């Protein structure tokens, strides 16, 4: 296992342990462009936050066959104490749910609960679809968002991971989240 793989696995384990979830990790392999190797979450000023994540490969601007084979794919910045996430997602097969960029990357705030069935986590709720500035340059995605649109204080961000969401009947919402590893 490479050091990047170990970091990804460690983040996944920490996410589960700190959220207090009783589940075995069911992380799945994903493309390098959805495996986070570094992240940041910073206040730009009292109103604006900047989130970024660097992955193992160039992030596509539009859907790929891997993305299209899942209900949702994306990158999440997480508050491990609350299960709140701010995500950059792309989901062409699910359909449109964003006015900003319905066919490409856009943001959501959501809440996760403990995993069930084959999922690492379950989607408890999609809380909002805020407008945010999204920039993709090679292997890095950067987001400028209003701090008031984040589901947590920027200082509460504990990590970032790539993920997919697929149907999971064991989850109350019917949607399970799997963390991606190389």
PLY file of the C-alpha trace (Angstrom):
ply
format ascii 1.0
element vertex 182
property float x
property float y
property float z
element edge 181
property int vertex1
property int vertex2
end_header
0.00 0.00 0.00
1.41 3.40 -0.99
1.47 6.32 1.44
-1.39 7.98 -0.48
-3.47 4.81 -0.19
-2.70 4.61 3.52
-3.77 8.25 4.00
-7.04 7.59 2.13
-7.75 4.48 4.19
-6.87 6.33 7.40
-9.26 9.18 6.55
-12.01 6.64 5.88
-11.38 4.91 9.22
-11.21 8.22 11.07
-14.48 9.34 9.46
-16.21 6.23 10.77
-14.68 6.30 14.24
-15.18 9.99 14.93
-18.76 10.08 13.68
-19.32 7.21 16.09
-20.66 4.81 13.52
-20.69 1.08 14.03
-19.93 -0.19 10.56
-17.25 -2.03 8.68
-15.73 0.12 5.97
-16.78 -0.95 2.54
-14.59 1.47 0.66
-14.43 0.74 -3.03
-11.75 1.37 -5.62
-12.26 4.49 -7.66
-10.54 6.38 -10.44
-7.54 8.45 -9.40
-9.41 11.69 -10.16
-11.81 10.94 -7.28
-9.23 9.79 -4.71
-8.29 12.78 -2.56
-4.61 13.10 -1.65
-4.72 16.57 -0.05
-7.34 19.14 0.90
-7.75 22.58 2.41
-10.59 24.56 3.95
-9.93 28.20 4.70
-11.79 31.43 5.46
-11.08 34.06 2.85
-12.90 36.68 4.92
-15.91 36.77 7.24
-18.26 35.91 4.36
-16.30 33.67 1.99
-14.75 30.21 2.35
-12.40 28.42 -0.03
-12.36 24.62 -0.13
-9.98 22.67 -2.32
-9.03 19.07 -2.91
-6.18 17.57 -4.89
-6.66 14.12 -6.33
-4.49 11.49 -7.99
-5.41 12.52 -11.54
-6.95 15.20 -13.73
-10.57 15.78 -12.71
-12.91 15.59 -15.71
-15.23 18.52 -16.29
-18.00 16.31 -17.64
-19.21 12.79 -16.92
-17.04 9.75 -17.56
-18.11 6.11 -17.81
-17.24 5.63 -14.10
-19.31 8.66 -13.07
-22.22 7.56 -15.26
-22.16 4.09 -13.70
-23.12 5.54 -10.29
-26.07 7.61 -9.12
-23.80 10.39 -7.84
-20.02 10.89 -7.75
-18.14 13.64 -5.99
-15.76 15.02 -3.43
-16.89 15.78 0.14
-15.46 18.01 2.85
-16.62 16.60 6.18
-17.27 17.59 9.77
-16.68 14.31 11.56
-18.48 15.40 14.72
-21.84 16.04 13.05
-21.92 13.99 9.85
-22.44 17.22 7.88
-20.79 17.40 4.46
-20.31 19.99 1.75
-19.92 18.26 -1.58
-19.01 18.98 -5.17
-21.03 16.48 -7.18
-21.74 15.36 -10.70
-24.65 13.04 -11.45
-25.85 12.91 -15.06
-27.92 9.75 -14.59
-29.80 11.07 -11.53
-31.08 14.12 -13.35
-31.03 17.84 -12.81
-31.25 19.34 -9.34
-29.13 22.45 -9.67
-29.84 25.74 -11.37
-26.17 26.65 -11.45
-24.66 23.78 -13.41
-27.15 20.91 -13.70
-25.13 18.77 -16.13
-21.72 19.19 -14.55
-20.13 19.85 -11.14
-22.22 21.69 -8.58
-22.51 21.81 -4.79
-24.79 20.43 -2.09
-24.82 20.49 1.68
-25.95 17.18 3.17
-26.12 15.06 6.31
-24.89 11.46 6.57
-25.65 8.73 9.08
-24.05 5.38 9.83
-23.65 2.90 7.02
-25.94 -0.01 6.29
-25.81 -2.91 3.90
-22.79 -2.44 1.65
-22.58 1.34 2.22
-20.02 3.15 4.38
-22.67 5.79 5.17
-26.29 6.52 4.39
-27.62 9.80 3.04
-29.87 11.21 5.77
-30.74 14.39 3.89
-29.72 16.72 1.10
-29.97 20.02 2.94
-29.33 22.60 0.23
-28.00 23.25 -3.25
-26.08 26.51 -2.86
-24.50 28.43 -5.69
-20.70 28.37 -5.45
-17.72 29.17 -7.64
-16.11 25.94 -8.84
-12.73 25.79 -10.56
-11.13 22.63 -11.88
-7.46 22.82 -12.87
-5.84 19.49 -13.58
-6.04 17.38 -10.43
-7.41 20.13 -8.16
-10.95 21.30 -7.57
-11.43 24.60 -5.74
-14.69 26.00 -4.47
-15.50 29.51 -3.30
-18.69 29.47 -1.22
-20.47 31.74 1.19
-19.64 30.66 4.71
-23.36 30.89 5.48
-24.01 28.19 2.84
-21.71 25.67 4.52
-23.32 23.19 6.94
-20.46 23.71 9.40
-17.89 26.27 10.47
-14.86 26.17 8.21
-12.69 25.34 11.23
-14.74 22.15 11.75
-13.65 20.56 8.46
-11.78 17.38 9.38
-11.04 15.91 5.97
-12.07 15.40 2.38
-12.80 12.21 0.44
-14.01 11.10 -2.96
-17.25 9.14 -2.92
-20.08 7.61 -4.91
-23.74 7.28 -4.00
-25.80 4.33 -5.17
-29.11 2.73 -4.22
-28.91 0.84 -0.91
-32.16 -0.56 0.43
-30.64 -1.00 3.91
-30.41 2.81 4.20
-33.59 4.61 5.29
-33.19 7.08 2.43
-32.46 4.29 -0.03
-29.11 5.93 -0.83
-25.75 4.59 0.34
-22.40 6.37 0.22
-19.15 4.52 -0.51
-15.79 6.18 0.12
-13.34 5.76 -2.77
-9.82 4.39 -2.45
-7.15 3.90 -5.12
0 1
1 2
2 3
3 4
4 5
5 6
6 7
7 8
8 9
9 10
10 11
11 12
12 13
13 14
14 15
15 16
16 17
17 18
18 19
19 20
20 21
21 22
22 23
23 24
24 25
25 26
26 27
27 28
28 29
29 30
30 31
31 32
32 33
33 34
34 35
35 36
36 37
37 38
38 39
39 40
40 41
41 42
42 43
43 44
44 45
45 46
46 47
47 48
48 49
49 50
50 51
51 52
52 53
53 54
54 55
55 56
56 57
57 58
58 59
59 60
60 61
61 62
62 63
63 64
64 65
65 66
66 67
67 68
68 69
69 70
70 71
71 72
72 73
73 74
74 75
75 76
76 77
77 78
78 79
79 80
80 81
81 82
82 83
83 84
84 85
85 86
86 87
87 88
88 89
89 90
90 91
91 92
92 93
93 94
94 95
95 96
96 97
97 98
98 99
99 100
100 101
101 102
102 103
103 104
104 105
105 106
106 107
107 108
108 109
109 110
110 111
111 112
112 113
113 114
114 115
115 116
116 117
117 118
118 119
119 120
120 121
121 122
122 123
123 124
124 125
125 126
126 127
127 128
128 129
129 130
130 131
131 132
132 133
133 134
134 135
135 136
136 137
137 138
138 139
139 140
140 141
141 142
142 143
143 144
144 145
145 146
146 147
147 148
148 149
149 150
150 151
151 152
152 153
153 154
154 155
155 156
156 157
157 158
158 159
159 160
160 161
161 162
162 163
163 164
164 165
165 166
166 167
167 168
168 169
169 170
170 171
171 172
172 173
173 174
174 175
175 176
176 177
177 178
178 179
179 180
180 181
